[in-house]
Amino acid sequence: MMLMAYLSYMLAELLDLSGILTIFFCGIVMSHYTWHNVTESSRITTKHAFATISFIAETFIFLYVGMDALDIDKWKASNASPGTSVAVSSALFALVLVGRAAFVFPISNLTNCMKKRDSTKIEFKQQFIIWWAGLMRGAVTIALSYNQFASSDKDLTEDYALMITSTIIVVLFSTVVFGSITKPLIKAVLLRNAKSAVSDATDLPSLEELNISFIENGDPSEQPNTPPRRKNSLRLLISNPTRTVHYWWRKFDDKWMRPVFGGRGFVPYVPGSPSGARDREAS
């Protein structure tokens, strides 16, 4: 499992692709197939091993960022006054604020336009928290800055050193200030006037929705009066798919992918069930 994930990362680096996105989608594929080809003890061992490696790597990254912030030679190479460093850092952070808001608020409002029930819509204060929580920069920002301005084929000029040091200031400021304020802000904005799960009669599920939920647990062909299927019900689409892309993907997965790569597919795992027994025998 480790070699598979590392191989995908190395291929992405060789092809100049995004290693983060590659690892992300590799994890999705491995959770669908590879995870079900090992024994239960191997799953527990793998889970704790990856958690330990992740903790060590995260600790090392933060140590590296902290030590790099105290690299005096880099600050001297920038040859910039404190006012210039603050101005450049403020400009970079302003771009982060605008860039974060440019897709959080439009996408949230677009999602609200597609939802009919008010209880499922994303309120403005929730959108604000989503925008605020994503303002913290970290090790990826430092890595991108070094990749752009401190490559082996480039000399560390004053401008390049200024961009790196300004990026370090943005990372430290956003991590310390925004990271320490996020938790109290969430309590003040979201939890103070939080609504109950069912606020009024309009939030109660309708009779049609209850019928659909009961049909999801049974065989739709056995229901004489099947209500029309809701187009925006993702759960209903997954449980009773029609001629959609998801339907054809499940057919392809069951016929070709699972016999070769293993895995449980879209069948829910129930301990002690025949499918669970088959999974244990196959592993």
C-alpha positions in Angstrom: 0.0 0.0 0.0 2.9 2.4 0.7 4.6 1.6 -2.5 1.5 2.1 -4.5 0.9 5.6 -3.1 4.6 6.5 -3.4 4.7 5.3 -7.0 1.7 7.5 -8.0 3.5 10.5 -6.4 6.8 9.8 -8.3 5.0 9.4 -11.6 3.3 12.8 -11.0 6.6 14.4 -10.2 8.2 12.9 -13.3 5.3 14.2 -15.5 5.3 17.7 -13.8 1.8 17.1 -12.4 0.3 17.9 -9.0 1.6 15.4 -6.5 -1.1 16.4 -3.9 -4.0 15.8 -6.3 -2.4 12.5 -7.4 -2.1 11.2 -3.9 -5.7 12.3 -3.2 -7.2 10.4 -6.1 -4.8 7.5 -5.4 -6.2 7.3 -1.9 -9.8 7.2 -3.3 -8.9 4.3 -5.6 -7.0 2.4 -2.9 -9.9 2.8 -0.4 -12.2 1.3 -3.1 -10.0 -1.7 -4.0 -6.7 -2.1 -2.2 -8.0 -1.7 1.3 -10.3 -4.7 1.0 -7.5 -7.0 -0.2 -5.7 -7.1 3.2 -6.7 -8.8 6.4 -8.2 -7.0 9.4 -5.0 -7.0 11.3 -3.2 -5.6 8.3 -5.7 -2.8 8.1 -5.2 -1.8 11.7 -1.4 -1.9 11.3 -1.6 0.1 8.1 -3.9 2.7 9.7 -1.7 3.3 12.7 1.5 3.3 10.6 0.2 5.9 8.2 -1.1 8.0 11.2 2.4 7.8 12.8 4.2 8.7 9.5 1.8 11.6 9.0 2.4 13.0 12.5 6.2 12.8 12.1 6.1 14.4 8.6 3.8 17.2 9.9 6.1 17.8 12.8 9.1 17.9 10.6 7.5 20.4 8.2 6.6 22.8 10.9 10.1 22.6 12.4 11.5 23.3 8.9 9.2 26.3 8.4 10.1 27.7 11.9 13.9 27.2 11.4 13.7 28.7 7.9 12.0 31.8 9.3 15.2 32.4 11.3 17.5 32.1 8.4 19.4 35.4 8.7 21.2 35.1 5.4 18.0 35.0 3.5 16.7 38.1 5.2 20.0 39.9 4.5 19.9 38.8 0.8 16.5 40.5 0.4 18.1 43.8 1.3 14.7 45.3 2.0 13.5 47.7 4.7 10.9 46.6 7.2 8.4 48.9 5.5 9.0 47.2 2.1 8.6 43.7 3.6 5.4 44.7 5.3 4.0 46.2 2.2 4.8 43.2 0.0 3.5 40.8 2.6 0.3 42.8 2.9 -0.2 42.8 -0.8 0.3 39.0 -1.0 -2.1 38.5 1.9 -4.7 40.8 0.3 -4.5 38.6 -2.8 -5.1 35.5 -0.6 -8.2 37.2 0.9 -9.6 38.2 -2.5 -8.8 34.8 -4.1 -10.4 32.9 -1.3 -13.6 35.0 -1.4 -13.7 34.8 -5.2 -14.8 31.2 -5.2 -16.2 30.6 -1.7 -19.1 33.1 -1.9 -20.1 32.6 -5.6 -20.1 28.8 -5.3 -22.0 28.9 -2.0 -24.7 31.1 -3.5 -24.9 29.0 -6.6 -25.4 26.0 -4.3 -28.2 27.8 -2.5 -29.9 28.5 -5.7 -30.1 24.8 -6.4 -31.5 23.9 -3.0 -35.3 24.3 -2.3 -35.4 23.9 1.5 -34.1 26.9 3.5 -32.7 24.6 6.2 -30.2 23.1 3.8 -28.9 26.4 2.4 -25.5 27.8 3.4 -26.1 31.0 5.4 -23.8 34.0 5.1 -22.2 33.5 8.5 -21.4 29.9 7.5 -19.9 31.2 4.2 -17.9 33.6 6.2 -16.5 30.8 8.4 -15.6 28.8 5.3 -13.8 31.8 3.9 -12.0 32.6 7.2 -10.9 29.0 7.9 -9.1 28.7 4.5 -7.0 31.9 4.9 -4.3 30.1 6.8 -1.2 29.4 4.7 1.2 26.6 5.5 4.0 24.4 4.2 2.6 24.1 0.7 2.9 27.9 0.3 6.5 27.8 1.4 7.3 24.9 -1.0 5.7 26.7 -3.9 7.6 29.9 -3.1 10.9 28.0 -3.0 10.0 26.1 -6.2 9.3 29.4 -8.0 12.0 31.7 -6.6 14.8 29.4 -5.3 15.3 26.8 -7.9 18.7 25.3 -8.6 19.0 27.0 -12.0 18.2 30.5 -10.5 20.3 32.8 -8.5 18.8 34.1 -5.2 18.5 37.7 -6.2 17.2 40.5 -4.0 13.7 40.2 -5.5 13.5 36.5 -5.1 14.7 36.7 -1.5 12.1 39.4 -0.8 9.3 37.2 -2.2 10.4 34.2 -0.1 10.7 36.2 3.1 7.4 37.9 2.4 5.8 34.5 2.0 7.3 33.4 5.3 5.7 36.5 7.0 2.3 35.7 5.4 2.6 32.0 6.6 3.6 32.9 10.2 1.0 35.7 10.5 -1.9 33.7 9.1 -1.1 30.6 11.1 -0.6 32.4 14.4 -3.3 35.1 14.1 -6.0 33.4 12.1 -5.3 30.0 13.6 -5.8 31.3 17.2 -8.9 33.3 16.3 -10.7 30.6 14.3 -12.1 28.5 17.2 -13.5 31.5 19.2 -14.9 32.9 16.0 -16.8 29.7 15.2 -18.2 29.7 18.7 -19.3 33.3 18.5 -20.7 33.2 15.0 -22.2 29.7 14.6 -22.8 28.2 18.0 -24.3 31.2 19.8 -27.5 31.4 17.9 -27.5 27.9 16.4 -30.8 26.6 15.2 -32.3 23.3 16.4 -32.3 20.4 14.1 -36.1 20.9 13.3 -37.0 24.5 13.8 -40.5 24.6 12.4 -43.0 22.6 10.4 -41.4 23.6 7.1 -38.3 21.7 8.0 -40.2 18.4 8.6 -39.9 15.9 5.8 -42.9 15.7 3.5 -45.0 12.5 3.0 -43.4 12.0 -0.4 -39.9 12.2 1.0 -40.8 9.6 3.7 -42.2 7.3 1.0 -39.0 7.7 -1.0 -36.9 6.9 2.1 -38.9 3.7 2.7 -38.5 2.7 -0.9 -34.8 3.2 -0.7 -34.7 0.3 1.9 -36.8 -2.0 -0.2 -37.1 -3.2 -3.8 -38.7 -0.5 -6.0 -40.2 -3.1 -8.3 -42.2 -4.5 -5.4 -43.8 -1.1 -4.7 -47.1 -0.7 -6.7 -47.4 3.1 -6.4 -43.8 4.4 -6.6 -43.7 8.1 -6.3 -41.6 10.1 -8.8 -37.9 10.1 -8.1 -36.4 13.4 -7.0 -33.6 14.6 -9.3 -31.7 16.3 -6.4 -31.6 13.2 -4.2 -28.1 11.9 -4.4 -28.8 9.1 -1.9 -31.7 7.8 -4.0 -29.5 7.9 -7.1 -26.9 5.8 -5.5 -29.3 3.3 -4.0 -31.5 2.9 -7.1 -29.5 4.1 -10.1 -31.0 4.6 -13.5 -29.3 5.0 -16.9 -26.8 7.5 -15.6 -23.0 7.8 -15.7 -22.9 6.5 -12.1 -25.0 3.5 -13.2 -22.7 2.6 -16.1 -19.7 3.1 -13.9 -21.1 0.6 -11.4 -21.7 -1.9 -14.2 -18.2 -1.5 -15.4 -16.8 -1.7 -11.9 -18.6 -4.9 -11.1 -17.8 -6.6 -14.4 -14.2 -5.7 -15.0 -12.5 -3.8 -12.2 -13.5 -5.8 -9.1 -12.6 -9.2 -10.5 -9.1 -7.9 -11.3 -8.4 -5.5 -8.4 -10.7 -6.9 -5.7 -12.7 -4.8 -3.4 -16.3 -4.7 -2.2 -17.5 -2.2 -4.8 -20.7 -0.4 -3.8 -22.0 -3.1 -1.5 -22.2 -1.9 2.1 -20.1 -3.9 4.6 -22.0 -5.7 7.3 -19.9 -7.7 9.8 -20.9 -11.4 9.7 -22.8 -11.0 6.5 -22.2 -13.3 3.4 -20.5 -10.4 1.7 -18.3 -9.8 4.7 -17.4 -13.5 4.8 -16.5 -13.4 1.2 -14.3 -10.4 1.7 -12.5 -12.2 4.5 -12.0 -15.4 2.4 -10.7 -13.3 -0.5 -8.3 -11.4 1.7 
